Amino acid sequence: MSQRIMPKSHLLLERRVNVEGMLHRNVIKSRSLNRLSVIPKIWGVPYQAYYMSCNMDHVLHNKQNSSDEEKEKDALLFAKRYKQDIEGFIKFIAESDFSVRSNYVESWNYIKQERHSLERHTNLGLCLTTASKIYM
């Protein structure tokens, strides 16, 4: 999943940043996610990993680099909107333009290609639609 590693030339350095440390962290995260995305069980317990690429603010609100205050405001508005509308929440996550609507394995293959991991995508809808069929 080397595509998750952002080249040095793409990093905005507004303050002193340990670029080598960030790149090393990204390599470790990529290796971990590569392994976790294909493991069906951990210690005998069924397991699947889901993603919101880049970050949650990017996927849910189409915003990047939000301040802590903006994140809190957006989170409260989002919670208020969907608190009593679980079906609407599932539809939003599963059927939006950022939703990866393939099967689980294909969704992980997709996010590993090109620069998709840096774009606005999630496969969380796969989990939510499956759970809603079981529990709703």
One Martini backbone bead per residue (centre of mass of N, CA, C, O) as a GRO file, in nm:
protein
  136
    1MET     BB    1   0.059   0.061   0.022
    2SER     BB    2   0.240   0.307  -0.100
    3GLN     BB    3   0.019   0.529  -0.165
    4ARG     BB    4   0.000   0.642   0.140
    5ILE     BB    5   0.261   0.783   0.064
    6MET     BB    6   0.375   1.097   0.096
    7PRO     BB    7   0.549   1.300  -0.066
    8LYS     BB    8   0.755   1.549   0.014
    9SER     BB    9   0.642   1.753  -0.210
   10HIS     BB   10   0.334   1.743  -0.060
   11LEU     BB   11   0.427   1.891   0.186
   12LEU     BB   12   0.322   2.114   0.425
   13LEU     BB   13   0.549   2.360   0.574
   14GLU     BB   14   0.448   2.562   0.834
   15ARG     BB   15   0.625   2.388   1.016
   16ARG     BB   16   0.805   2.196   1.196
   17VAL     BB   17   0.885   1.883   1.039
   18ASN     BB   18   0.908   1.531   1.054
   19VAL     BB   19   0.933   1.383   0.764
   20GLU     BB   20   1.069   1.112   0.816
   21GLY     BB   21   0.870   1.029   1.040
   22MET     BB   22   0.616   1.035   0.862
   23LEU     BB   23   0.708   0.829   0.652
   24HIS     BB   24   0.752   0.598   0.850
   25ARG     BB   25   0.465   0.590   0.960
   26ASN     BB   26   0.330   0.528   0.682
   27VAL     BB   27   0.465   0.257   0.638
   28ILE     BB   28   0.353   0.118   0.889
   29LYS     BB   29   0.053   0.163   0.827
   30SER     BB   30   0.047   0.017   0.556
   31ARG     BB   31   0.134  -0.260   0.656
   32SER     BB   32  -0.091  -0.299   0.861
   33LEU     BB   33  -0.333  -0.266   0.662
   34ASN     BB   34  -0.261  -0.488   0.473
   35ARG     BB   35  -0.300  -0.709   0.688
   36LEU     BB   36  -0.586  -0.636   0.811
   37SER     BB   37  -0.753  -0.649   0.530
   38VAL     BB   38  -0.701  -0.996   0.519
   39ILE     BB   39  -0.809  -1.067   0.799
   40PRO     BB   40  -1.071  -1.270   0.927
   41LYS     BB   41  -0.906  -1.325   1.204
   42ILE     BB   42  -0.873  -1.267   1.566
   43TRP     BB   43  -0.846  -1.499   1.784
   44GLY     BB   44  -1.125  -1.620   1.636
   45VAL     BB   45  -1.231  -1.337   1.550
   46PRO     BB   46  -1.410  -1.167   1.359
   47TYR     BB   47  -1.260  -0.949   1.093
   48GLN     BB   48  -1.275  -0.594   0.996
   49ALA     BB   49  -1.160  -0.328   0.795
   50TYR     BB   50  -1.208   0.025   0.779
   51TYR     BB   51  -1.238   0.335   0.580
   52MET     BB   52  -1.118   0.685   0.590
   53SER     BB   53  -0.984   0.875   0.390
   54CYS     BB   54  -0.746   1.070   0.526
   55ASN     BB   55  -1.031   1.182   0.681
   56MET     BB   56  -1.327   1.238   0.833
   57ASP     BB   57  -1.373   1.533   0.740
   58HIS     BB   58  -1.345   1.474   0.442
   59VAL     BB   59  -1.578   1.274   0.413
   60LEU     BB   60  -1.822   1.414   0.575
   61HIS     BB   61  -1.739   1.749   0.487
   62ASN     BB   62  -1.524   1.824   0.271
   63LYS     BB   63  -1.268   1.868   0.471
   64GLN     BB   64  -0.952   2.024   0.534
   65ASN     BB   65  -0.776   2.131   0.798
   66SER     BB   66  -0.924   2.156   1.053
   67SER     BB   67  -1.002   2.284   1.327
   68ASP     BB   68  -1.097   2.204   1.635
   69GLU     BB   69  -1.351   2.381   1.627
   70GLU     BB   70  -1.464   2.274   1.358
   71LYS     BB   71  -1.481   1.979   1.436
   72GLU     BB   72  -1.680   2.017   1.668
   73LYS     BB   73  -1.906   2.153   1.511
   74ASP     BB   74  -1.945   1.932   1.294
   75ALA     BB   75  -2.003   1.698   1.490
   76LEU     BB   76  -2.258   1.818   1.621
   77LEU     BB   77  -2.423   1.852   1.360
   78PHE     BB   78  -2.411   1.557   1.274
   79ALA     BB   79  -2.541   1.434   1.527
   80LYS     BB   80  -2.804   1.594   1.510
   81ARG     BB   81  -2.895   1.494   1.229
   82TYR     BB   82  -2.857   1.156   1.305
   83LYS     BB   83  -2.971   1.068   1.582
   84GLN     BB   84  -3.284   1.000   1.449
   85ASP     BB   85  -3.125   0.885   1.158
   86ILE     BB   86  -2.997   0.598   1.077
   87GLU     BB   87  -3.079   0.552   0.783
   88GLY     BB   88  -2.955   0.820   0.680
   89PHE     BB   89  -2.667   0.757   0.764
   90ILE     BB   90  -2.628   0.502   0.598
   91LYS     BB   91  -2.688   0.632   0.326
   92PHE     BB   92  -2.464   0.843   0.332
   93ILE     BB   93  -2.225   0.636   0.356
   94ALA     BB   94  -2.324   0.426   0.114
   95GLU     BB   95  -2.444   0.666  -0.125
   96SER     BB   96  -2.212   0.841  -0.190
   97ASP     BB   97  -1.952   0.972  -0.377
   98PHE     BB   98  -1.742   0.838  -0.150
   99SER     BB   99  -1.850   0.558  -0.193
  100VAL     BB  100  -1.753   0.225  -0.175
  101ARG     BB  101  -1.951  -0.033  -0.367
  102SER     BB  102  -1.811  -0.280  -0.327
  103ASN     BB  103  -1.645  -0.514  -0.209
  104TYR     BB  104  -1.423  -0.560   0.030
  105VAL     BB  105  -1.173  -0.635  -0.140
  106GLU     BB  106  -1.214  -0.420  -0.366
  107SER     BB  107  -1.200  -0.173  -0.174
  108TRP     BB  108  -0.899  -0.220  -0.102
  109ASN     BB  109  -0.784  -0.216  -0.384
  110TYR     BB  110  -0.871   0.071  -0.453
  111ILE     BB  111  -0.720   0.235  -0.222
  112LYS     BB  112  -0.427   0.128  -0.328
  113GLN     BB  113  -0.465   0.294  -0.571
  114GLU     BB  114  -0.282   0.526  -0.642
  115ARG     BB  115  -0.448   0.818  -0.476
  116HIS     BB  116  -0.708   0.726  -0.311
  117SER     BB  117  -0.610   0.766  -0.008
  118LEU     BB  118  -0.623   1.098  -0.063
  119GLU     BB  119  -0.909   1.077  -0.105
  120ARG     BB  120  -1.269   1.070  -0.102
  121HIS     BB  121  -1.314   0.777   0.100
  122THR     BB  122  -1.534   0.482   0.173
  123ASN     BB  123  -1.626   0.143   0.326
  124LEU     BB  124  -1.836   0.161   0.567
  125GLY     BB  125  -2.105   0.090   0.421
  126LEU     BB  126  -2.068  -0.215   0.422
  127CYS     BB  127  -2.108  -0.252   0.725
  128LEU     BB  128  -2.381  -0.100   0.769
  129THR     BB  129  -2.559  -0.266   0.572
  130THR     BB  130  -2.513  -0.537   0.705
  131ALA     BB  131  -2.609  -0.461   0.992
  132SER     BB  132  -2.897  -0.361   0.913
  133LYS     BB  133  -2.997  -0.645   0.817
  134ILE     BB  134  -2.967  -0.775   1.105
  135TYR     BB  135  -3.081  -0.525   1.321
  136MET     BB  136  -3.345  -0.379   1.152
   0.00000   0.00000   0.00000
